Amino acid sequence: MGTNQEHLPDFVVGIDFGQTYTGVVWTNLTNTNLTQSLQDWPGLPPNSVETKVPTKLAYPLDGGSEPRWGFLCDSDDESHEVAVVREHFKIYLDQDSLTAARTRGVRDIPETVDEAIKLTQDYLRQIYQHVKFSLESMTGSWKERKVEFVFSLPTTWSNLDTTNKFKEAIKKAGFTADNPEKHSAQLELTEAEAAAVYVATNPQVPLSKGAIILICDAGGGTTDLGLIEVTSPDHLAPLLKQVAAVRGVGIGSTMIDRGFELLVQRRLDSFPYSPHPLSLSIGIGPEYHHLPEDFAHKLARGSSFLSIKHNFGTRAATQMVYKLPLDRLGLGIPPDYEHRGLKIEGGKMLFAKEEIQQLFDAQIKGIIIQIGKQLDWMRNNRPNDGVNILVLSGGLGGSQYVKAKIQEHYSAYPHPNAQNMMILKSQEPRLAVVKGLVIDRRQKLISGTATLKSRIYGVLCRAPFDPKIHAPEDLYYDKFDKKQKWAIMQIDWLIKKGDTIDTDTSKERTFSRKLQTDDENKKWDTTIVISHEDRQNLPSSLRQRGAYKLCVIQSNLSSVSEKEFDLKNRKPWQGKKYYIATFAVRVIIAPADLKFELWFKGMRYNRDHDPVQVQWDEVGSAMKPPAEVVELEGDLGIEKGGRPRDDEWESLR
């Protein structure tokens, strides 16, 4: 599918907003260079470059100026004395994650989801302003140029309520404020899907038609896994098909940080605290310690531990004991501080290699379990096929130690559906998601690409009543035609699990509604429902288990003249006159987003008002896949007397 060059954006900017780091990659569609990554970040030393920037904010204690962000919040400087440093807030846009963290006693987390949204908004504002400054210095003003910002999404955000909150934070951060007519911001792919696209464009990865790739994107806060089938192995424009629903779990490098913090805290808890100043503490009995209350937290966030974590398992990190200097933490610890009980010698805290290894192994065990579940799915659903390649990406997935341990496991315990599975590390594991995001969007804009969606969406409607398939309580007599019997609360499914869709086109359903000749109400509701059931188990009615109201679309045809509707019963003996309004609802379903359009008489309807307004259902939009859902109960929308809902249309299928 080609695209008119006039409608192409001048630039596509991809943003991988991560739990610990954020990456930005951009492309100019007129350039043959697929992607360029932003590497000049505020706070870096002269002549230094970094592919990603810390997802971190530092708010001044006096509440005055703009927050510092990224590398300007160096955990080893004295910023904590003049500012409140906030990090790891992305995952808490999801209420379930916030509740679980609070239950586990995780410290320094947002009080509410609204606070997490505010932190996200403030951080993304800094990202936008820096991206704009950096790229305009190279390309000129963006004011009158078409710019698309595309964002990735963690798979653990499996409900639309969380993604809607994220979209609102993006908007308030200013990504489209400079020119709303020409600048857009949208959610494109999940992190696992984006990583798969990047892998498929790497000519070093041996691909063949029909090959199955298992993507394991292990980042800071989550690990996303997805089974992808190669339908066209062309590295310049690969085509991929999702085999099974992408899954996400709360496994990541931040859990290693927390494990290390607990390890340090357990040491401290073995010795009572002494109030003596650190500078006077030498020589005081070894049964006490004199370190600040937040010492363990600061050490786990310090650059020394970060370096150990990034290099663990490489040839550059073969020592049996790791020594972390304490005087760099900005806590006033003297460089000659000693405490044998805490294993502190010469101002350095000592850790055996085995202690660090155990922190990694706990996360690797979880990753192996999740990989095993994907392979088991293959055994149960596609027993004659095997996974050809396992690709590791993300900050944690890029660890050489992680790769070695996973390789070791499957060498010792090969899975029947992964007998010859090749285990590869992504070429640029930290940038795999954001580069795949931009490459995918570039390909869609230039040539078109098909992707797969695992969620199922439908429209609530009424259908001709059939006593063989409809329940008696669904029966409703048409008030304009008493001979016509309808079944109410029926569902017309727009897309089912396993359907392949093109995210640059839409799914459309045509509906009609009867109205009296003097009826001035032309604002009508259409209800979109969601399900996570397999296609063979999809409910046909909202009364049945497994279907939930997602949102209500209000279609406003108030400026349409009655003459544009179809008049029925023109002759007096035919009965009372009425009109039939017929229009189409188009649903544009992206892997991480949902958009709606109203079409009337073959044209997108947009006259003197906003033709479509969407009201998201609080329960339905928060609904997660079966293992995580709470069954929706209560009013199913039937009015007294068995009348149908006002948001049910007559299906014309």
KOLTI-757453 format. One line per field, with one value per residue (C-alpha): residue number from 1; residue in three letters; z, x, y. Coordinates in Angstrom, 2 decimals. Layout:
num = [NUM,...];
residuo = [ala,...];
zz = [Z,...];
xx = [X,...];
yy = [Y,...];
//
This chain:
num = [1,2,3,4,5,6,7,8,9,10,11,12,13,14,15,16,17,18,19,20,21,22,23,24,25,26,27,28,29,30,31,32,33,34,35,36,37,38,39,40,41,42,43,44,45,46,47,48,49,50,51,52,53,54,55,56,57,58,59,60,61,62,63,64,65,66,67,68,69,70,71,72,73,74,75,76,77,78,79,80,81,82,83,84,85,86,87,88,89,90,91,92,93,94,95,96,97,98,99,100,101,102,103,104,105,106,107,108,109,110,111,112,113,114,115,116,117,118,119,120,121,122,123,124,125,126,127,128,129,130,131,132,133,134,135,136,137,138,139,140,141,142,143,144,145,146,147,148,149,150,151,152,153,154,155,156,157,158,159,160,161,162,163,164,165,166,167,168,169,170,171,172,173,174,175,176,177,178,179,180,181,182,183,184,185,186,187,188,189,190,191,192,193,194,195,196,197,198,199,200,201,202,203,204,205,206,207,208,209,210,211,212,213,214,215,216,217,218,219,220,221,222,223,224,225,226,227,228,229,230,231,232,233,234,235,236,237,238,239,240,241,242,243,244,245,246,247,248,249,250,251,252,253,254,255,256,257,258,259,260,261,262,263,264,265,266,267,268,269,270,271,272,273,274,275,276,277,278,279,280,281,282,283,284,285,286,287,288,289,290,291,292,293,294,295,296,297,298,299,300,301,302,303,304,305,306,307,308,309,310,311,312,313,314,315,316,317,318,319,320,321,322,323,324,325,326,327,328,329,330,331,332,333,334,335,336,337,338,339,340,341,342,343,344,345,346,347,348,349,350,351,352,353,354,355,356,357,358,359,360,361,362,363,364,365,366,367,368,369,370,371,372,373,374,375,376,377,378,379,380,381,382,383,384,385,386,387,388,389,390,391,392,393,394,395,396,397,398,399,400,401,402,403,404,405,406,407,408,409,410,411,412,413,414,415,416,417,418,419,420,421,422,423,424,425,426,427,428,429,430,431,432,433,434,435,436,437,438,439,440,441,442,443,444,445,446,447,448,449,450,451,452,453,454,455,456,457,458,459,460,461,462,463,464,465,466,467,468,469,470,471,472,473,474,475,476,477,478,479,480,481,482,483,484,485,486,487,488,489,490,491,492,493,494,495,496,497,498,499,500,501,502,503,504,505,506,507,508,509,510,511,512,513,514,515,516,517,518,519,520,521,522,523,524,525,526,527,528,529,530,531,532,533,534,535,536,537,538,539,540,541,542,543,544,545,546,547,548,549,550,551,552,553,554,555,556,557,558,559,560,561,562,563,564,565,566,567,568,569,570,571,572,573,574,575,576,577,578,579,580,581,582,583,584,585,586,587,588,589,590,591,592,593,594,595,596,597,598,599,600,601,602,603,604,605,606,607,608,609,610,611,612,613,614,615,616,617,618,619,620,621,622,623,624,625,626,627,628,629,630,631,632,633,634,635,636,637,638,639,640,641,642,643,644,645,646,647,648,649,650,651,652,653];
residuo = [met,gly,thr,asn,gln,glu,his,leu,pro,asp,phe,val,val,gly,ile,asp,phe,gly,gln,thr,tyr,thr,gly,val,val,trp,thr,asn,leu,thr,asn,thr,asn,leu,thr,gln,ser,leu,gln,asp,trp,pro,gly,leu,pro,pro,asn,ser,val,glu,thr,lys,val,pro,thr,lys,leu,ala,tyr,pro,leu,asp,gly,gly,ser,glu,pro,arg,trp,gly,phe,leu,cys,asp,ser,asp,asp,glu,ser,his,glu,val,ala,val,val,arg,glu,his,phe,lys,ile,tyr,leu,asp,gln,asp,ser,leu,thr,ala,ala,arg,thr,arg,gly,val,arg,asp,ile,pro,glu,thr,val,asp,glu,ala,ile,lys,leu,thr,gln,asp,tyr,leu,arg,gln,ile,tyr,gln,his,val,lys,phe,ser,leu,glu,ser,met,thr,gly,ser,trp,lys,glu,arg,lys,val,glu,phe,val,phe,ser,leu,pro,thr,thr,trp,ser,asn,leu,asp,thr,thr,asn,lys,phe,lys,glu,ala,ile,lys,lys,ala,gly,phe,thr,ala,asp,asn,pro,glu,lys,his,ser,ala,gln,leu,glu,leu,thr,glu,ala,glu,ala,ala,ala,val,tyr,val,ala,thr,asn,pro,gln,val,pro,leu,ser,lys,gly,ala,ile,ile,leu,ile,cys,asp,ala,gly,gly,gly,thr,thr,asp,leu,gly,leu,ile,glu,val,thr,ser,pro,asp,his,leu,ala,pro,leu,leu,lys,gln,val,ala,ala,val,arg,gly,val,gly,ile,gly,ser,thr,met,ile,asp,arg,gly,phe,glu,leu,leu,val,gln,arg,arg,leu,asp,ser,phe,pro,tyr,ser,pro,his,pro,leu,ser,leu,ser,ile,gly,ile,gly,pro,glu,tyr,his,his,leu,pro,glu,asp,phe,ala,his,lys,leu,ala,arg,gly,ser,ser,phe,leu,ser,ile,lys,his,asn,phe,gly,thr,arg,ala,ala,thr,gln,met,val,tyr,lys,leu,pro,leu,asp,arg,leu,gly,leu,gly,ile,pro,pro,asp,tyr,glu,his,arg,gly,leu,lys,ile,glu,gly,gly,lys,met,leu,phe,ala,lys,glu,glu,ile,gln,gln,leu,phe,asp,ala,gln,ile,lys,gly,ile,ile,ile,gln,ile,gly,lys,gln,leu,asp,trp,met,arg,asn,asn,arg,pro,asn,asp,gly,val,asn,ile,leu,val,leu,ser,gly,gly,leu,gly,gly,ser,gln,tyr,val,lys,ala,lys,ile,gln,glu,his,tyr,ser,ala,tyr,pro,his,pro,asn,ala,gln,asn,met,met,ile,leu,lys,ser,gln,glu,pro,arg,leu,ala,val,val,lys,gly,leu,val,ile,asp,arg,arg,gln,lys,leu,ile,ser,gly,thr,ala,thr,leu,lys,ser,arg,ile,tyr,gly,val,leu,cys,arg,ala,pro,phe,asp,pro,lys,ile,his,ala,pro,glu,asp,leu,tyr,tyr,asp,lys,phe,asp,lys,lys,gln,lys,trp,ala,ile,met,gln,ile,asp,trp,leu,ile,lys,lys,gly,asp,thr,ile,asp,thr,asp,thr,ser,lys,glu,arg,thr,phe,ser,arg,lys,leu,gln,thr,asp,asp,glu,asn,lys,lys,trp,asp,thr,thr,ile,val,ile,ser,his,glu,asp,arg,gln,asn,leu,pro,ser,ser,leu,arg,gln,arg,gly,ala,tyr,lys,leu,cys,val,ile,gln,ser,asn,leu,ser,ser,val,ser,glu,lys,glu,phe,asp,leu,lys,asn,arg,lys,pro,trp,gln,gly,lys,lys,tyr,tyr,ile,ala,thr,phe,ala,val,arg,val,ile,ile,ala,pro,ala,asp,leu,lys,phe,glu,leu,trp,phe,lys,gly,met,arg,tyr,asn,arg,asp,his,asp,pro,val,gln,val,gln,trp,asp,glu,val,gly,ser,ala,met,lys,pro,pro,ala,glu,val,val,glu,leu,glu,gly,asp,leu,gly,ile,glu,lys,gly,gly,arg,pro,arg,asp,asp,glu,trp,glu,ser,leu,arg];
zz = [0.00,-1.13,0.47,-1.15,-0.59,0.16,3.28,4.65,7.77,7.44,10.58,12.73,16.28,18.38,22.18,24.38,27.80,30.13,33.82,34.26,30.95,28.00,24.39,21.43,17.76,14.72,10.97,7.98,5.44,2.53,3.86,3.22,6.75,8.60,12.10,14.08,17.86,20.09,22.17,23.44,26.82,29.36,32.22,30.24,30.46,27.42,24.35,25.95,24.32,25.72,23.78,26.56,29.37,32.95,33.62,36.65,38.01,40.80,42.24,44.12,47.82,47.66,45.02,42.74,39.37,36.82,37.91,36.82,34.87,33.42,33.87,35.73,38.64,39.21,42.13,43.35,43.66,46.32,44.44,47.15,49.56,47.50,45.65,45.91,43.34,41.80,39.58,38.64,38.38,34.94,36.05,38.61,35.97,36.45,39.68,40.17,40.01,42.52,44.92,44.64,45.29,48.33,49.67,49.27,51.11,48.14,49.14,47.25,45.13,44.14,46.62,43.87,40.16,39.68,41.17,38.78,35.90,37.05,37.26,33.80,32.40,33.92,32.66,29.14,28.97,29.52,26.89,24.36,24.93,24.55,21.47,19.86,20.67,19.48,16.23,15.22,15.55,12.85,10.67,11.11,12.61,12.98,13.23,9.77,9.19,9.75,12.74,14.17,17.69,18.28,21.67,22.72,25.43,28.01,27.59,31.29,30.56,29.35,29.91,28.00,31.16,31.75,28.12,28.14,31.18,29.37,26.26,28.37,29.99,26.52,25.41,28.52,28.11,24.97,22.14,19.79,21.28,18.76,15.81,16.54,12.84,11.76,14.88,16.25,19.06,19.16,20.75,18.16,19.30,22.49,23.49,22.47,19.06,18.44,19.43,16.99,14.13,14.87,14.98,11.66,9.96,11.13,8.19,10.64,11.94,9.76,8.86,6.69,5.78,8.50,11.12,14.68,16.76,20.50,21.61,25.23,25.95,29.56,30.64,33.85,35.21,32.95,30.73,27.57,25.56,22.18,19.61,16.09,12.77,9.76,6.73,4.56,5.49,3.49,5.91,4.14,4.58,6.65,7.30,10.67,12.17,15.86,16.80,20.31,22.54,23.79,27.53,30.10,33.63,36.39,36.00,35.34,36.41,39.05,40.95,41.07,42.53,45.18,45.97,46.44,48.66,50.85,50.99,52.28,54.67,56.21,56.98,58.64,60.64,62.25,64.06,66.08,64.87,66.81,66.69,66.75,63.71,61.04,61.37,65.04,64.68,64.15,67.22,68.59,69.32,66.27,67.61,66.25,62.90,62.09,58.56,57.53,57.37,53.57,53.07,51.52,49.12,48.02,47.52,45.35,43.18,43.00,39.90,41.40,41.70,38.32,36.75,38.44,37.21,33.61,33.41,35.46,33.56,31.01,30.65,32.24,35.47,36.63,40.21,43.11,45.35,44.38,46.27,46.27,47.42,49.87,49.83,46.42,47.72,49.01,52.53,54.23,54.69,55.17,52.71,55.57,57.25,58.59,59.87,59.68,60.61,57.67,55.47,54.98,54.48,53.58,52.87,50.53,51.13,49.95,48.22,47.14,43.52,44.71,46.40,43.17,41.20,43.40,42.63,38.90,39.24,40.95,37.93,35.39,37.00,36.44,32.83,32.14,33.62,31.29,28.27,29.22,29.22,25.67,24.56,26.30,24.36,21.16,22.29,23.09,20.12,17.36,18.32,14.91,14.97,17.01,18.03,15.77,17.45,20.95,20.87,24.07,24.13,26.67,29.39,31.38,28.27,26.91,29.86,28.79,32.07,31.45,27.97,29.26,32.01,29.65,27.15,29.92,30.99,27.54,26.77,29.87,29.56,25.90,25.28,22.73,20.75,20.92,20.10,17.78,19.20,18.56,21.40,20.25,21.89,19.98,18.08,20.11,23.06,24.72,21.50,19.99,21.07,20.00,16.71,15.90,16.72,14.20,11.53,11.75,11.42,8.55,6.65,7.22,5.92,2.84,1.81,4.37,6.83,8.41,12.14,14.48,17.36,20.24,21.79,20.50,19.87,18.97,18.70,20.78,18.47,17.92,15.35,13.79,16.42,15.87,18.56,17.76,18.91,20.98,24.53,25.11,27.32,24.33,22.33,21.44,19.05,16.68,17.58,13.94,12.47,14.80,12.51,13.04,16.04,17.31,19.66,21.85,23.55,20.69,19.76,16.27,16.60,14.59,15.13,16.69,18.22,15.43,12.80,10.82,10.42,8.76,11.32,8.67,7.67,9.78,10.63,9.69,10.58,9.10,11.34,11.05,13.45,13.06,14.20,14.16,11.77,14.63,16.54,17.00,18.94,16.55,19.14,19.32,21.31,20.09,22.64,21.96,23.87,24.56,25.21,25.77,24.78,21.92,18.75,19.23,22.72,21.97,23.53,21.17,23.78,26.50,28.90,28.46,30.29,28.73,27.20,28.83,27.87,26.87,25.89,24.49,21.28,20.91,17.22,16.59,13.40,14.67,11.60,9.17,7.60,7.68,3.88,4.00,5.80,4.11,4.57,5.07,4.81,2.40,1.62,4.31,4.26,4.91,8.49,10.44,8.66,10.03,8.92,8.79,9.61,8.24,8.98,9.57,12.60,11.69,14.39,13.76,15.84,16.42,18.53,21.46,20.69,19.57,17.48,16.09,13.07,11.97,8.26,6.65,3.00,2.15,3.68,7.03,8.92,10.31,9.94,12.51,15.61,16.89,15.34,17.78,21.53,23.48,27.08,28.45,30.81,34.12,34.55,30.95,30.02,33.07,32.16,31.78,30.18,31.85,34.46,35.78,35.36,37.90,36.52,35.74,37.45,37.77,35.29,31.79,30.31,29.96,30.63,32.53,30.44,28.36,26.11,24.37,25.22,23.35,22.31,20.33,16.58,14.07,12.45,8.65,8.18];
xx = [0.00,1.63,1.15,0.74,3.99,2.10,0.61,3.84,5.28,8.63,9.93,8.98,10.33,10.18,10.24,10.79,9.78,11.37,11.26,14.96,16.07,14.40,15.57,14.78,15.28,14.16,13.99,13.60,11.47,13.37,16.66,17.90,19.29,16.59,17.15,19.30,19.45,19.64,22.82,23.51,21.83,22.07,24.44,26.85,30.57,32.07,32.52,30.43,27.48,24.84,22.19,19.61,18.90,17.88,14.15,14.66,13.51,14.89,12.45,13.93,13.05,12.03,9.43,10.72,12.28,11.77,12.88,16.25,16.08,18.12,21.88,21.38,20.16,23.49,22.92,26.49,26.37,24.79,21.52,19.64,20.49,18.65,16.10,13.75,14.83,12.04,12.55,10.97,7.53,6.46,5.12,2.86,0.58,-1.08,-3.09,-2.47,1.30,1.11,-1.01,1.33,4.41,2.80,1.92,5.56,6.79,8.64,9.92,9.89,6.85,4.06,1.21,-1.39,-1.72,-2.43,0.98,2.60,0.80,2.13,5.69,5.35,4.00,6.83,9.50,8.07,7.88,11.65,12.15,10.02,11.77,15.22,14.24,12.80,15.91,18.34,16.63,15.65,19.32,20.04,16.93,15.55,12.23,9.49,6.70,5.23,6.53,4.68,6.05,4.84,5.81,5.33,5.55,6.00,3.93,4.80,2.81,1.94,-0.40,-3.04,-6.00,-6.96,-7.49,-3.72,-2.93,-5.50,-3.76,-0.43,-1.88,-3.20,0.24,1.84,-0.63,-0.12,3.66,3.30,4.13,1.52,1.20,3.40,1.17,-1.75,-2.66,0.70,2.13,0.70,1.53,0.33,0.94,2.16,3.58,4.15,7.78,8.03,6.46,8.84,11.84,10.69,10.58,14.13,15.39,13.72,15.50,18.94,20.63,22.84,19.83,19.10,15.41,13.29,9.62,7.60,10.34,9.12,10.94,10.47,11.21,12.22,12.55,13.79,14.10,14.07,10.62,9.05,9.88,7.76,7.59,6.05,5.94,6.32,6.14,8.07,5.78,8.33,12.04,13.10,15.35,14.59,10.83,10.03,6.48,5.68,2.65,1.95,1.50,0.10,-0.86,2.15,2.69,4.38,5.57,7.09,10.67,13.49,16.73,15.05,14.28,18.04,18.45,15.84,17.42,20.78,19.22,17.69,21.05,22.74,19.90,20.11,23.76,22.88,20.08,22.58,24.19,22.38,22.70,24.97,24.30,28.02,29.10,30.80,33.93,34.23,33.05,36.44,37.37,33.81,32.73,32.13,28.73,27.31,27.15,27.00,25.64,22.64,19.15,19.01,22.47,21.25,18.96,21.72,24.26,21.81,21.25,24.92,27.11,29.41,26.66,25.28,28.67,28.82,25.33,26.05,29.34,28.54,29.35,31.64,35.37,35.93,34.27,36.00,36.87,35.68,35.07,33.44,34.39,32.01,33.47,31.20,32.61,31.03,27.48,27.30,26.53,29.65,31.23,35.01,37.24,38.94,35.73,36.05,33.52,34.49,31.00,29.51,32.43,33.65,37.40,39.16,35.88,34.66,31.86,32.78,30.50,31.34,30.70,28.15,26.08,25.78,25.16,22.20,20.54,20.73,19.77,16.47,15.40,16.80,14.79,11.63,12.58,13.21,9.81,8.12,10.07,8.95,5.31,5.67,7.27,4.51,1.97,3.67,3.55,-0.17,-1.29,1.26,2.86,4.45,6.28,9.24,10.80,13.78,15.30,15.10,16.15,17.07,16.75,16.40,18.79,18.60,18.16,21.39,23.39,25.95,25.41,21.67,22.25,24.82,22.50,19.54,21.80,23.04,19.49,18.22,21.38,20.75,16.95,15.94,12.24,10.53,9.42,12.83,15.23,17.35,16.56,19.27,19.69,20.82,21.33,19.86,22.46,21.63,19.67,19.07,17.78,15.97,12.53,12.76,14.51,11.96,9.22,10.51,11.40,7.91,6.22,8.50,7.63,3.91,4.06,6.12,4.86,2.33,2.79,0.34,0.40,-1.62,-3.82,-4.76,-7.59,-11.13,-13.53,-17.20,-20.24,-23.38,-26.39,-29.75,-30.18,-33.24,-34.68,-34.18,-35.75,-33.20,-30.26,-31.65,-33.00,-36.67,-35.60,-33.76,-36.98,-38.04,-40.83,-40.02,-42.22,-42.33,-42.98,-44.79,-44.02,-40.29,-38.82,-35.32,-32.87,-31.36,-27.92,-26.25,-22.59,-21.23,-17.50,-15.26,-12.05,-11.40,-8.30,-6.01,-7.27,-4.62,-5.28,-3.64,-3.14,-3.36,-6.88,-9.97,-12.70,-16.13,-19.70,-22.83,-25.84,-29.25,-31.63,-35.30,-36.51,-39.80,-40.25,-40.33,-37.41,-34.75,-32.34,-29.57,-26.91,-26.80,-24.65,-22.77,-21.25,-17.92,-17.35,-14.15,-13.32,-10.22,-11.82,-10.61,-12.66,-14.47,-15.61,-16.70,-20.04,-22.80,-24.58,-23.57,-25.54,-23.00,-19.71,-16.56,-17.87,-17.44,-18.46,-15.33,-16.60,-19.55,-19.16,-21.55,-22.17,-23.45,-25.50,-27.36,-26.50,-27.83,-31.12,-33.99,-33.91,-30.61,-32.22,-34.40,-38.11,-40.31,-44.13,-44.54,-48.15,-50.81,-52.03,-48.53,-48.54,-46.83,-43.93,-40.41,-36.84,-33.97,-30.53,-27.77,-24.10,-20.85,-18.62,-14.98,-12.65,-8.93,-7.18,-3.47,-1.46,-1.56,-4.42,-8.03,-9.54,-13.02,-14.53,-18.11,-18.87,-22.13,-23.02,-19.52,-17.72,-16.08,-18.53,-17.03,-19.16,-19.43,-18.71,-16.78,-18.70,-17.44,-17.01,-15.77,-16.65,-14.47,-16.12,-14.23,-14.56,-14.33,-11.29,-9.47,-10.32,-7.32,-6.88,-8.63,-5.99,-6.21,-9.85,-12.57,-15.98,-18.18,-21.56,-24.52,-26.72,-26.55,-28.30,-31.87,-34.49,-37.66,-40.22,-37.59,-36.86,-33.47,-30.65,-30.32,-26.82,-28.00,-28.17,-29.75,-26.98,-27.08,-24.72];
yy = [0.00,3.21,6.60,10.01,11.89,15.11,13.55,12.14,13.81,15.54,13.82,10.85,10.99,7.83,7.97,4.94,6.29,3.75,2.98,3.77,5.30,7.01,6.84,9.09,8.18,10.15,9.81,12.11,10.26,11.84,10.44,6.91,6.74,4.78,6.16,8.56,8.48,11.53,11.32,14.84,15.19,18.02,17.24,15.04,15.86,17.62,15.39,12.63,10.92,8.55,6.66,7.09,9.54,8.62,8.80,10.98,14.35,16.56,19.11,22.10,22.03,25.67,24.77,27.50,26.77,24.01,20.53,19.21,16.00,13.14,13.46,16.74,14.57,12.79,10.43,10.93,14.72,16.89,17.38,15.54,18.35,20.97,18.87,15.89,13.28,11.19,8.15,4.81,6.41,5.20,1.83,3.47,4.94,1.55,1.36,-2.37,-1.86,0.99,-1.07,-4.06,-1.89,-0.30,-3.78,-4.87,-1.78,-0.26,3.19,6.49,5.69,8.09,8.41,8.13,7.42,11.13,11.93,9.43,11.14,14.54,13.18,11.64,14.89,16.96,14.57,14.30,18.11,18.22,15.50,17.41,20.72,19.13,17.10,20.22,22.27,19.59,18.66,22.18,23.14,20.53,20.77,24.29,25.35,22.73,25.28,24.69,21.18,17.90,16.03,12.73,11.67,7.94,6.26,2.65,1.02,-1.67,-4.85,-4.86,-1.93,-4.34,-2.00,1.13,3.16,3.29,4.07,6.88,8.39,8.14,9.81,12.67,13.15,13.26,15.90,18.06,17.77,19.88,17.46,18.92,22.41,24.26,23.39,21.02,20.98,19.55,17.92,14.66,12.26,8.68,5.31,2.83,-0.51,-2.42,-2.71,-6.37,-5.67,-2.75,-4.87,-7.57,-5.07,-3.96,-7.54,-8.33,-5.42,-6.56,-8.33,-10.23,-12.19,-15.25,-15.07,-17.32,-17.31,-19.01,-18.71,-18.14,-15.52,-15.22,-11.66,-11.12,-7.41,-7.13,-3.52,-1.53,-2.27,-4.89,-7.83,-8.14,-11.34,-12.01,-14.79,-13.41,-15.26,-13.99,-13.78,-11.96,-12.12,-9.05,-7.13,-3.85,-4.24,-7.32,-8.45,-9.98,-11.67,-11.97,-15.63,-15.17,-12.28,-10.33,-10.80,-8.58,-9.25,-7.15,-8.34,-5.87,-4.27,-2.11,-5.31,-5.94,-2.44,-3.18,-6.53,-4.84,-2.17,-4.90,-6.70,-3.54,-2.77,-6.25,-5.59,-2.29,-3.86,-6.22,-3.28,-0.59,2.98,5.34,9.10,9.97,12.02,9.98,12.09,11.04,7.46,5.80,3.85,3.59,0.03,-2.19,-3.22,0.07,1.79,5.49,5.60,7.74,6.27,6.46,4.97,1.69,3.54,5.94,3.16,1.19,4.29,5.29,5.15,2.49,-0.10,0.96,0.21,-3.20,-4.03,-3.04,-4.93,-8.03,-11.19,-9.54,-10.10,-6.69,-7.86,-11.02,-9.98,-12.10,-9.08,-5.79,-2.63,0.34,3.70,5.48,9.00,9.64,9.37,12.93,11.69,13.00,9.56,9.96,8.07,6.19,4.98,1.40,-1.11,-4.76,-6.00,-4.12,-5.20,-1.63,-1.26,1.98,3.77,1.02,-1.50,-5.00,-7.51,-11.03,-11.95,-14.53,-11.82,-9.84,-13.00,-13.97,-10.64,-11.36,-15.01,-14.18,-12.11,-14.57,-17.36,-15.32,-14.62,-18.32,-19.19,-16.69,-17.95,-21.46,-20.35,-19.04,-22.30,-24.27,-22.23,-23.35,-26.98,-26.75,-24.66,-25.28,-28.61,-29.11,-25.77,-24.66,-21.37,-20.73,-17.67,-16.22,-12.55,-10.70,-6.92,-4.12,-3.00,-6.24,-8.39,-6.91,-8.27,-10.83,-12.68,-12.93,-14.37,-16.87,-18.17,-18.57,-20.35,-22.60,-23.49,-24.46,-26.39,-28.49,-28.62,-28.24,-27.62,-29.91,-26.84,-25.19,-28.01,-25.89,-22.47,-19.89,-17.37,-13.94,-10.59,-7.67,-5.66,-2.53,-3.91,-0.55,1.05,-1.95,-0.76,2.87,2.07,-0.62,1.86,4.40,1.83,0.34,3.72,4.71,1.53,1.99,5.55,4.70,1.27,-0.02,-2.87,-5.32,-5.92,-8.10,-7.10,-9.38,-7.38,-7.95,-5.07,-5.04,-2.78,-3.17,-3.45,-5.11,-7.88,-9.53,-11.86,-15.57,-17.80,-20.51,-18.43,-15.55,-15.63,-14.65,-11.75,-10.27,-9.87,-6.30,-5.20,-2.37,0.62,1.74,-1.69,-4.10,-7.02,-6.51,-8.27,-7.48,-9.15,-6.45,-6.28,-8.17,-7.71,-7.23,-8.03,-5.70,-7.62,-11.00,-12.51,-13.67,-11.20,-9.40,-5.69,-2.74,0.00,2.72,1.64,1.00,-1.47,-0.22,-1.16,0.42,0.97,2.56,4.23,5.12,8.52,10.37,13.25,15.76,14.25,16.95,14.70,13.75,12.99,9.23,6.88,3.82,1.45,-0.27,-3.51,-5.41,-9.04,-11.15,-14.46,-16.64,-16.23,-19.55,-18.49,-14.93,-13.99,-12.87,-10.78,-8.36,-10.55,-13.34,-13.71,-12.31,-9.06,-5.65,-2.14,-0.22,3.21,5.13,7.11,10.02,10.72,14.22,14.63,17.70,19.78,17.16,18.14,15.62,15.76,13.90,10.94,8.31,8.95,5.88,5.45,8.29,7.24,7.84,4.21,2.88,4.15,6.88,8.55,8.11,8.58,6.13,7.56,5.36,5.98,4.14,4.04,3.50,2.22,2.70,0.06,0.57,-1.90,0.51,2.86,3.19,6.01,6.60,8.35,9.00,8.59,9.72,9.18,7.99,10.96,11.58,13.71,16.92,20.00,22.78,20.72,17.73,14.82,12.17,12.30,9.29,8.54,5.74,3.29,3.24,-0.54,-1.69,0.41,-0.96,-4.56,-6.88,-10.31,-13.29,-14.09,-10.56,-9.53,-8.96,-9.88,-6.91,-7.05,-4.75,-2.87,-4.25,-1.23,-2.53,0.11,-0.74,-2.57,-4.35,-1.38,-1.39,0.95,4.23,3.17,0.12,0.43,-1.90,-3.90,-3.80,-6.72];
//
